[in-house]
Amino acid sequence: MPKTLQQKATFRAAPDKLFDIYLSSRKHSAATGAKAVMSRQVGGRFMAHAGHLHGRNLAIVRKRLIVQSWRASNWRKRDLDSILVLVFSKVRGGGRVAMVHMNVPDAHAASINRGWNEYYWKPWKAYLRRESRAR
């Protein structure tokens, strides 16, 4: 049965900056260390982690919300696309990304849940530290 994953990650960066990191091909690639081609248009397609992840933008509220259909290259053809919702908000000292990832195939749920931290949140924090030192 498909799973729903939920996480929150807090960063020492404004929510609009976090939104831009996710939707910028250059920044997304730099922050995760893997090639990404992102679209900023509703209906636009994206590819991340050198083609391992792909999907389409379903809704975008500038600087606030991203909703995507999302799937990994190792999913079975009969697995439905998952739906990813990212909400960007301001918190004391920076910004937060609240993530809800719905309809994740059961066989991949544990690794995807770990993967958000390993391939997104931790690398983003390192990227933001490098970027702040470069100023």
C-alpha positions as CSV (number, residue, x, y, z in Angstrom):
1,M,0.0,0.0,0.0
2,P,1.4,3.4,-0.9
3,K,2.8,5.5,1.9
4,T,2.7,9.2,2.9
5,L,5.9,10.7,4.1
6,Q,6.1,14.0,6.1
7,Q,9.2,15.9,7.1
8,K,10.2,19.5,8.1
9,A,13.7,20.9,7.6
10,T,14.8,24.3,9.0
11,F,17.6,26.3,7.4
12,R,19.5,29.5,8.1
13,A,18.1,31.0,4.9
14,A,15.0,32.9,4.0
15,P,12.1,30.8,2.6
16,D,12.3,32.6,-0.8
17,K,15.9,31.5,-1.1
18,L,15.0,27.9,-0.3
19,F,12.2,28.1,-2.9
20,D,14.8,29.4,-5.5
21,I,17.3,26.6,-4.7
22,Y,14.7,24.0,-5.4
23,L,13.4,25.5,-8.7
24,S,16.7,26.7,-10.1
25,S,18.5,24.1,-12.3
26,R,21.9,25.5,-11.4
27,K,21.3,25.9,-7.6
28,H,19.4,22.6,-7.3
29,S,22.4,20.9,-9.0
30,A,24.9,22.7,-6.8
31,A,23.0,22.1,-3.6
32,T,22.4,18.4,-4.1
33,G,25.6,17.6,-6.0
34,A,23.7,15.9,-8.8
35,K,22.5,17.3,-12.2
36,A,19.0,18.7,-12.2
37,V,16.9,20.4,-14.9
38,M,14.0,22.2,-13.3
39,S,11.1,24.1,-14.7
40,R,9.5,27.1,-13.1
41,Q,6.2,26.7,-15.0
42,V,3.1,24.9,-14.0
43,G,2.9,21.8,-16.3
44,G,6.7,22.0,-16.9
45,R,8.8,18.9,-16.5
46,F,11.8,18.4,-14.2
47,M,14.6,15.9,-13.8
48,A,16.8,15.7,-10.7
49,H,19.6,13.5,-9.4
50,A,21.0,12.9,-12.9
51,G,17.7,11.5,-14.2
52,H,16.9,9.2,-11.2
53,L,13.9,11.5,-10.4
54,H,11.5,13.1,-12.8
55,G,8.0,14.5,-13.0
56,R,5.9,17.6,-13.6
57,N,5.0,20.8,-11.8
58,L,1.3,20.6,-10.8
59,A,1.1,23.9,-8.9
60,I,3.5,26.7,-8.0
61,V,2.8,29.6,-5.7
62,R,5.8,31.9,-6.0
63,K,8.1,31.7,-3.0
64,R,5.6,29.7,-1.0
65,L,4.5,26.3,-2.5
66,I,5.5,23.7,-5.0
67,V,3.4,20.7,-5.9
68,Q,4.8,18.1,-8.3
69,S,4.1,14.7,-9.7
70,W,7.2,12.8,-8.9
71,R,8.7,9.3,-9.6
72,A,12.0,7.5,-9.5
73,S,13.5,5.6,-12.4
74,N,13.6,2.4,-10.4
75,W,9.8,2.3,-9.7
76,R,7.7,-0.4,-11.4
77,K,5.7,0.8,-14.4
78,R,2.5,-0.1,-12.5
79,D,3.5,2.2,-9.6
80,L,1.5,5.5,-9.8
81,D,3.3,8.8,-9.7
82,S,3.7,10.2,-6.2
83,I,2.7,13.7,-5.3
84,L,5.2,16.0,-3.6
85,V,4.1,19.1,-1.7
86,L,6.8,21.5,-0.5
87,V,5.7,24.5,1.7
88,F,8.2,27.2,2.4
89,S,7.7,29.4,5.5
90,K,9.6,31.9,7.6
91,V,10.8,30.8,11.1
92,R,13.0,32.5,13.6
93,G,16.5,32.7,12.2
94,G,15.6,31.5,8.7
95,G,13.2,29.4,6.8
96,R,11.5,26.0,6.9
97,V,10.5,23.5,4.2
98,A,7.6,21.3,5.2
99,M,7.4,18.3,2.9
100,V,4.5,15.9,2.3
101,H,5.3,13.1,-0.2
102,M,2.1,11.1,-0.9
103,N,1.5,7.9,-2.8
104,V,5.1,6.7,-2.4
105,P,5.4,3.0,-3.3
106,D,5.6,0.9,-0.1
107,A,8.8,-0.9,-1.4
108,H,10.6,2.5,-1.7
109,A,9.1,4.5,1.2
110,A,11.9,3.8,3.8
111,S,14.7,4.6,1.4
112,I,12.9,7.8,0.1
113,N,12.2,8.9,3.6
114,R,15.9,8.6,4.5
115,G,16.8,10.0,1.1
116,W,15.2,13.4,1.7
117,N,17.5,14.0,4.6
118,E,20.6,12.4,2.9
119,Y,20.2,13.9,-0.6
120,Y,18.4,17.1,0.1
121,W,18.3,18.5,3.7
122,K,21.9,17.8,4.7
123,P,23.4,18.8,1.3
124,W,21.3,22.0,1.3
125,K,22.7,23.0,4.7
126,A,26.3,22.4,3.5
127,Y,25.5,24.4,0.3
128,L,24.2,27.3,2.3
129,R,27.2,27.2,4.6
130,R,29.6,27.3,1.6
131,E,27.6,30.1,0.0
132,S,27.6,32.2,3.1
133,R,31.4,31.8,3.5
134,A,31.9,32.8,-0.2
135,R,30.4,36.2,0.4
